[in-house]
Amino acid sequence: MIFEGVSFGHPKSAAGEVVFNTGMVGYPQSLTDPSYRGQILTFTYPLIGNYGVPGDELDEFSLEKHFESSGIHVQGMIIDDYTERPSHWTAKKTLGAWLKEQEIPGLYGIDTRALTKTLREKGVMLGKIIIDREAGFDDPNRRDLVKEVSPDRIRTYAQKGSRMTVVVVDCGCKNNIIRELLKRGVNVIRVPYDYDFTGLTYDGALISNGPGDPKKCVKTIEHIRKAMAQEKPLFGICLGNQLTALAAGGNTYKLKYGHRSQNQPAYLVGTRRCFITAQNHGFAVDDKTLPEGWDPWFRNLNDNTNEGIRHRTRPFFTVQFHPEAMAGPNDTNFLFDDFIKIIEEHR
């Protein structure tokens, strides 16, 4: 299929895996989410760019205040309508100007409804944006995408007077995960995805979100398995859910078109409680493969896929959705409080 549109970003061709996001707001956060690495992102909401792009100022923790990382990670952006006259008190530039600065192509005037219907029926597929030259197809799933977005050094966030330390295994960690921990007064040690953190002095570990196939993170899975032997509290988010399942002995698989939105209903297994969650993932846990001692914790009410697992007797629990959800629902933000409480009880 060929769709013709108007270029409003950087005038270069690009290739990647075409996916869609149904969120009505939050394009600055989506574009800077490392989990979109290697993908051409289609927004189904027709009006994009209307509130521009905020500035790159830092918050009190020296994290980008309005973005999930320091740069855009998508290969390209596809939208229906675009405005060059944004109106918002935080806007410092237009979306098009930002894409040009970051050298990311963008097209508008595309029939995103037709494109999204195709992706839902056929599944995500490879695509390319042709602007200045012909480009070949590129399958990002063949690469170790986590390696591309994970830091190459350890970074420490020390909190004055704090007696609790959490290790964050950064597989492409979103800023707001770090922010939610720091807001609760804990020290954070942010380590690369392949770093053996089990030798550090810490009270709990958080395995972050990230892009691509979790089975490529072989070293990370080994280190999580070692951490489980230490029996310290462990909390996984998004990719962290999948990596923890693999470390426990379960299996994962690729979804037909993934979950990428701010309105995914996830229910607590064994109850009638349902939470509205933000999600961005193309792989899922097959909880039927979990070994003895592990149970599914949340499920997606739309397709009944796994949304989290937990251990019956040990302090290990994970979720597939994003409880930190910047530009999204905060219904499950309490999970960070639960994590801190479990660490305190374990100590």
C-alpha positions as CSV (number, residue, x, y, z in Angstrom):
1,M,0.0,0.0,0.0
2,I,1.2,3.5,-0.8
3,F,0.0,6.6,1.1
4,E,0.9,10.1,-0.2
5,G,1.2,13.0,2.2
6,V,3.0,16.3,2.9
7,S,6.4,16.4,4.7
8,F,6.6,18.6,7.8
9,G,9.6,17.1,9.5
10,H,13.2,16.5,8.4
11,P,13.3,15.9,4.6
12,K,14.9,12.5,4.6
13,S,13.7,9.0,3.9
14,A,13.4,6.4,6.7
15,A,12.4,2.8,7.3
16,G,11.1,0.7,10.2
17,E,8.2,-1.1,11.7
18,V,4.9,0.7,11.3
19,V,2.8,0.8,14.5
20,F,-0.1,3.0,15.7
21,N,-1.0,4.9,18.9
22,T,-4.5,5.8,19.8
23,G,-3.7,8.4,22.5
24,M,-5.4,11.8,22.2
25,V,-2.6,13.7,23.9
26,G,1.1,13.1,24.8
27,Y,2.9,13.1,21.5
28,P,6.0,14.8,23.0
29,Q,6.2,11.9,25.5
30,S,5.5,9.2,22.9
31,L,8.1,10.5,20.5
32,T,10.8,10.5,23.3
33,D,9.8,7.1,24.7
34,P,12.7,4.7,24.0
35,S,10.3,1.8,23.7
36,Y,9.4,3.2,20.2
37,R,13.0,2.7,18.9
38,G,13.1,1.6,15.3
39,Q,9.4,2.2,14.7
40,I,7.4,4.5,12.4
41,L,4.7,5.8,14.6
42,T,1.2,6.5,13.4
43,F,-1.1,8.6,15.5
44,T,-4.8,7.8,15.1
45,Y,-6.0,11.0,16.8
46,P,-6.5,13.4,13.8
47,L,-5.3,16.7,15.4
48,I,-1.6,16.6,16.2
49,G,0.7,19.5,16.9
50,N,-2.0,21.8,18.3
51,Y,-0.2,22.4,21.6
52,G,3.3,22.5,20.1
53,V,6.4,21.3,21.9
54,P,7.5,22.4,25.3
55,G,11.0,23.5,26.3
56,D,13.8,21.2,27.3
57,E,14.2,22.5,30.9
58,L,15.1,20.1,33.6
59,D,13.2,19.4,36.9
60,E,14.5,19.3,40.5
61,F,16.0,15.9,39.8
62,S,17.9,17.0,36.7
63,L,15.5,15.0,34.4
64,E,13.9,16.4,31.3
65,K,10.7,18.0,32.7
66,H,8.4,17.4,29.6
67,F,10.0,14.5,27.8
68,E,10.7,10.8,28.6
69,S,14.3,11.0,27.4
70,S,16.8,13.4,25.9
71,G,15.8,12.8,22.2
72,I,13.2,11.4,19.8
73,H,13.4,7.6,19.2
74,V,10.9,6.9,16.5
75,Q,12.1,6.5,12.9
76,G,9.3,8.6,11.5
77,M,5.9,10.2,12.4
78,I,2.7,9.7,10.4
79,I,-0.4,11.9,11.2
80,D,-3.7,13.0,9.6
81,D,-3.9,16.8,10.3
82,Y,-1.2,19.2,11.5
83,T,-1.2,22.8,12.6
84,E,1.7,25.2,12.3
85,R,0.0,27.6,14.8
86,P,0.1,25.8,18.2
87,S,-1.6,27.3,21.2
88,H,-0.4,26.3,24.7
89,W,1.4,28.1,27.5
90,T,4.3,25.6,27.6
91,A,4.9,25.7,23.8
92,K,8.3,26.8,22.7
93,K,8.3,25.6,19.1
94,T,6.2,23.8,16.6
95,L,6.2,20.0,16.2
96,G,7.6,20.3,12.7
97,A,10.5,22.5,13.9
98,W,11.3,19.9,16.6
99,L,11.3,17.0,14.1
100,K,13.7,19.0,11.9
101,E,16.0,19.7,14.8
102,Q,16.1,16.0,15.7
103,E,16.3,14.9,12.0
104,I,13.1,12.9,12.1
105,P,10.8,12.7,9.0
106,G,7.1,13.4,9.4
107,L,4.2,13.2,7.0
108,Y,0.7,14.7,7.4
109,G,-2.4,14.4,5.2
110,I,-2.2,10.6,5.5
111,D,-5.4,8.6,5.8
112,T,-4.4,7.2,9.2
113,R,-7.8,5.5,9.6
114,A,-7.2,3.3,6.6
115,L,-3.6,2.7,7.6
116,T,-4.6,1.7,11.2
117,K,-7.4,-0.6,9.9
118,T,-4.8,-2.4,7.8
119,L,-2.4,-2.8,10.7
120,R,-5.2,-4.2,12.9
121,E,-6.2,-6.7,10.2
122,K,-2.8,-7.7,9.0
123,G,-0.6,-6.9,12.0
124,V,2.3,-4.6,12.3
125,M,4.5,-4.6,9.2
126,L,7.6,-3.1,7.8
127,G,7.3,0.3,6.1
128,K,9.3,3.2,4.7
129,I,8.9,6.9,4.3
130,I,10.2,8.1,0.9
131,I,11.1,11.8,0.7
132,D,14.6,12.6,-0.7
133,R,15.5,9.1,-2.0
134,E,14.4,5.5,-2.3
135,A,14.9,3.5,0.9
136,G,15.0,-0.3,1.6
137,F,13.0,-2.0,4.2
138,D,14.6,-2.4,7.6
139,D,13.4,-4.8,10.3
140,P,14.4,-3.3,13.7
141,N,13.4,-6.6,15.5
142,R,16.6,-8.1,14.1
143,R,18.7,-5.6,16.1
144,D,19.4,-5.5,19.8
145,L,17.3,-2.4,20.3
146,V,17.7,-2.3,24.1
147,K,21.4,-1.9,23.6
148,E,20.8,1.2,21.5
149,V,18.8,3.0,24.2
150,S,20.4,1.7,27.4
151,P,23.0,4.0,29.0
152,D,26.7,2.9,28.9
153,R,27.5,4.0,32.5
154,I,26.0,3.9,36.0
155,R,24.2,7.0,37.2
156,T,23.3,7.7,40.9
157,Y,20.6,9.9,42.3
158,A,21.3,10.4,45.9
159,Q,18.6,11.7,48.3
160,K,19.8,13.4,51.5
161,G,18.9,11.4,54.5
162,S,17.5,8.4,52.6
163,R,18.2,4.9,53.9
164,M,16.6,3.1,51.0
165,T,18.3,2.3,47.7
166,V,16.6,1.0,44.5
167,V,18.5,-0.3,41.5
168,V,16.8,0.6,38.2
169,V,17.9,-1.7,35.3
170,D,17.7,0.7,32.4
171,C,16.5,-1.1,29.3
172,G,15.2,2.2,27.9
173,C,13.8,3.6,31.1
174,K,11.3,6.5,30.9
175,N,12.1,9.6,33.0
176,N,8.9,9.4,34.9
177,I,9.8,6.0,36.4
178,I,12.9,7.5,37.9
179,R,10.9,10.6,39.0
180,E,8.3,8.5,40.8
181,L,10.9,6.8,42.8
182,L,12.8,10.0,43.7
183,K,9.5,11.6,44.7
184,R,9.2,8.9,47.3
185,G,12.6,9.8,48.8
186,V,14.7,6.8,47.8
187,N,18.2,6.7,46.4
188,V,18.3,5.4,42.8
189,I,21.2,3.6,41.1
190,R,20.5,3.5,37.3
191,V,22.5,0.8,35.6
192,P,22.9,-0.4,32.0
193,Y,20.7,-3.2,30.9
194,D,23.5,-5.8,30.8
195,Y,25.2,-4.8,34.1
196,D,25.3,-7.4,36.9
197,F,23.6,-5.3,39.6
198,T,23.4,-8.2,42.0
199,G,26.8,-7.3,43.5
200,L,25.6,-3.8,44.5
201,T,24.2,-2.8,47.9
202,Y,20.5,-2.2,47.3
203,D,17.1,-2.8,48.9
204,G,15.0,-3.4,45.8
205,A,15.3,-3.6,42.0
206,L,13.1,-2.2,39.3
207,I,13.4,-3.6,35.8
208,S,12.3,-0.9,33.3
209,N,10.5,-0.6,30.0
210,G,12.3,-0.8,26.7
211,P,12.0,-1.7,23.0
212,G,12.1,-4.9,21.0
213,D,12.1,-8.6,21.7
214,P,12.8,-9.4,25.3
215,K,14.5,-12.7,24.4
216,K,17.5,-10.7,23.0
217,C,18.3,-9.4,26.5
218,V,20.1,-12.6,27.5
219,K,22.4,-11.1,30.1
220,T,19.6,-9.1,31.7
221,I,17.6,-12.3,32.1
222,E,20.6,-14.0,33.8
223,H,21.0,-11.1,36.2
224,I,17.3,-11.0,37.1
225,R,17.5,-14.8,37.8
226,K,20.5,-14.1,40.2
227,A,18.6,-11.3,41.8
228,M,15.6,-13.6,42.5
229,A,18.0,-15.9,44.4
230,Q,18.7,-13.0,46.7
231,E,15.0,-12.7,47.4
232,K,15.0,-8.9,47.5
233,P,11.9,-7.1,46.3
234,L,11.7,-6.9,42.5
235,F,9.3,-4.7,40.4
236,G,9.1,-4.9,36.6
237,I,7.4,-2.5,34.3
238,C,6.5,-3.2,30.6
239,L,9.6,-5.0,29.2
240,G,10.5,-5.6,32.8
241,N,7.3,-7.8,33.0
242,Q,8.5,-9.9,30.0
243,L,12.1,-10.2,31.2
244,T,11.0,-11.3,34.7
245,A,8.7,-13.9,33.2
246,L,11.6,-15.2,31.1
247,A,13.9,-15.3,34.1
248,A,11.3,-17.2,36.0
249,G,11.1,-19.8,33.3
250,G,8.1,-18.6,31.3
251,N,7.8,-17.6,27.7
252,T,6.9,-14.5,25.6
253,Y,5.4,-13.9,22.2
254,K,4.9,-11.1,19.7
255,L,1.4,-9.6,19.6
256,K,-0.4,-9.0,16.3
257,Y,-0.3,-5.2,16.5
258,G,0.5,-4.5,20.1
259,H,-1.0,-2.2,22.8
260,R,-0.1,1.5,22.4
261,S,-2.6,3.8,23.9
262,Q,-3.7,5.6,27.1
263,N,-7.0,3.8,27.5
264,Q,-6.2,0.1,27.9
265,P,-8.5,-1.6,30.6
266,A,-6.5,-4.0,32.9
267,Y,-8.4,-5.9,35.5
268,L,-7.0,-7.4,38.7
269,V,-7.2,-11.2,38.4
270,G,-9.7,-12.7,40.8
271,T,-11.6,-9.5,41.3
272,R,-14.0,-7.1,39.4
273,R,-11.6,-4.2,39.8
274,C,-10.5,-2.7,36.5
275,F,-7.9,0.1,35.9
276,I,-7.5,2.4,32.9
277,T,-3.8,2.1,31.9
278,A,-1.3,3.6,29.5
279,Q,0.6,1.0,27.4
280,N,3.3,0.7,24.8
281,H,4.4,-2.9,23.9
282,G,4.5,-5.3,21.0
283,F,5.3,-8.4,23.0
284,A,3.5,-10.2,25.8
285,V,3.9,-12.9,28.5
286,D,2.3,-16.3,27.9
287,D,1.3,-16.8,31.6
288,K,0.3,-20.4,30.9
289,T,4.0,-21.1,30.7
290,L,4.8,-19.7,34.2
291,P,6.3,-22.2,36.6
292,E,4.8,-23.2,40.0
293,G,4.7,-20.3,42.4
294,W,3.8,-17.7,39.8
295,D,0.4,-16.3,39.0
296,P,-1.1,-13.9,36.5
297,W,-1.8,-10.6,38.3
298,F,-3.5,-8.4,35.7
299,R,-5.2,-9.2,32.4
300,N,-6.3,-7.0,29.5
301,L,-10.1,-6.7,29.4
302,N,-10.0,-6.2,25.6
303,D,-8.1,-9.4,24.5
304,N,-7.4,-11.2,27.8
305,T,-3.6,-11.0,27.3
306,N,-1.3,-10.9,30.3
307,E,-0.8,-7.5,32.0
308,G,1.3,-8.6,35.0
309,I,2.6,-11.5,37.1
310,R,3.5,-12.0,40.7
311,H,5.0,-14.6,42.9
312,R,2.9,-16.2,45.6
313,T,5.4,-16.2,48.4
314,R,8.3,-14.0,47.3
315,P,8.4,-10.2,46.9
316,F,8.4,-10.3,43.0
317,F,5.7,-8.5,41.0
318,T,5.5,-7.0,37.6
319,V,3.0,-5.1,35.3
320,Q,2.9,-4.8,31.5
321,F,1.3,-1.3,31.6
322,H,2.9,2.0,32.8
323,P,1.9,3.0,36.3
324,E,4.1,6.1,36.0
325,A,2.1,7.3,32.9
326,M,3.3,10.8,32.1
327,A,0.6,12.2,29.7
328,G,-1.8,9.3,30.7
329,P,-4.0,7.9,33.5
330,N,-2.6,7.7,37.0
331,D,-4.9,5.0,38.2
332,T,-2.1,2.6,39.0
333,N,0.4,5.0,40.5
334,F,-0.2,3.4,43.9
335,L,2.0,0.5,42.7
336,F,5.1,2.6,43.4
337,D,3.8,3.1,47.0
338,D,3.3,-0.6,47.3
339,F,6.8,-1.3,46.0
340,I,8.3,1.0,48.7
341,K,6.1,-0.5,51.4
342,I,7.2,-4.0,50.4
343,I,10.9,-3.0,50.5
344,E,10.4,-1.5,54.0
345,E,8.7,-4.7,55.2
346,H,11.4,-6.9,53.7
347,R,14.1,-4.9,55.4
